[in-house]
Each structure stands twice: as structure tokens, then as C-alpha cells.
């Protein structure tokens, strides 16, 4: 990543994955999970659901909904987050294709 100076402050362009930029393990998975949580939060707000209503609809507890809405999604798997979106009325498509590099990567595209 290229570094440059703006107003006497050294800045570095993001790789597009803040978790990788911070050096966190499983950065690709964290990016996917955070994207799913963002979509769940948008869906809950769009549907006008309370946390309790959202919990019942998604099949999880209200405290887990609260945690998720505050950005703590460590106790939920990618699969469970996808199930939550399905239960909120969203389709999920997974596309698999050959990687352009030796090791592939995970990507979440929101329509």
C-alpha cells in the first residue's frame, strides 16, 4: 500500500479490507461477516422490526441481535448470518470461479 503525506500526516491507502490492514487473522472471513451484519441491520431497520421481533424472525435471541447491532458478531457463524438474512426475506447467491492467483479469496457483493 502506498504511503503519502497529507497536511503533515502520513497516510496509507486501504487495501479495501480494514481487517487485513489491521493485521487481524481471518481478515477475509471478518470482512464477509461484517458485510452480512451490515445487511441484516439495514433489513431490520427497513422492515421496522424491534430487536425482539427481529430475533424471533431470525431464530436467534434478542441479546444476540443487540450484540450484532452494536458490531459484536463473534458469536455468530457466516452460515447463521446467511440464515438470518434468508429469514428476513433476502436471497443469497454464492459464486465459485477459478482464482486469478495461486490462492483465492472471499468476496461479498451486495446488490
Buried (B, 14 or more C-beta within 10 A) or exposed (E): EEEEEEEEEEEEEEEEBEBBBEEEEEBBBBBBBBBBBEBBBEBBEEEEBEBEBBBBBBEBEBEBBBBBBEEEBEEBEBEBBBBBBEBBEBEEEEEEEEEEEEEEEEEBEEE
